[in-house]
């Protein structure tokens, strides 16, 4: 996990170079025939990338994004009218039967199907109209790290080209170097704080929410730490009742419209005696890299991965061999 996560900067550099023609062609197709809706389909870490895609496409492109439950096609056999829709299937392996079934069903229903996938020879890639290669290379750790970062970079690259967003393009040019810088940041204080913990909330909002979801998953699967992700708005609707002394919160912020509200909530938690660890805010106690607000959560994810690896070891677990898990999950 440590070695593969450390490669994220190099992966981003390789992907941006390799995908330039593919993304330009796909973006041109989407501008010429704009979809009326984007439907995402994914599981696990890839589904957290789909959450990121939702906020990315809705805020930067003004297009509605909805999440499809894979079992609706694979088990229930339901069919939809997906004419003029873009169906975005996201998978590291491209071999989960329910995702492949969903992509095939969507294509039959009239959708334009894009597979964001690391294995270009996979069944999912074969079922798609376009493949958006992640170019992450082999990833042997069960916990996805560099492939998750690669997915986020590919999605931002597509959005930047689709919307001809020069600010986002410029930030992408800096992403490989910024990921390397993010990897070198010291989050060891959080490692020490979370080592004795039994529970953790990971809180963010907007484009940062998918990163909070991913962080919570990694805490569970690699560190055996019960963690749940919440929007800084949604957590007020009941879940915050559990936050108290010895129940810490990990908070992520980015420089956009969600920043002030997320910071304010973190301040409220601190006043109540909650142990708050924050990256990206004005009163952060975890370092982060400043960039475009869409890119900042990606850089926070990279810093988190290094901390998660050390946290797993500190809690007596092998981050490369989580119990009961496999690299490819064969869900139906």
Secondary structure, DSSP 8 states (H G I E B T S, - for coil): -HHHHHTHHHHHHHHHHHTHHHHHHHHHHHHHT--SEEEEE--HHHHHHHHHHHHHHHHHT---EEE--HHHHHTS------TTEEEEEEESSS--HHHHHHHHHHHHTT-EEEEEES-TTSHHHHHSSEEEE-------SSS--HHHHHHHHHHHHHHHHHTT-HHHHHHHHHHHHHHHHHHTS--HHHHHHHHT-SEEEEEE-GGGHHHHHHHHHHHHHHH--EEEEEETTGGGTTGGGG--TT-EEEEE--SSTTHHHHHHHHHHHHHTT--EEEESSTT-SB------HHHHHHHHHHHHHHHHHHHHHHTT--TTS-TT--SS----
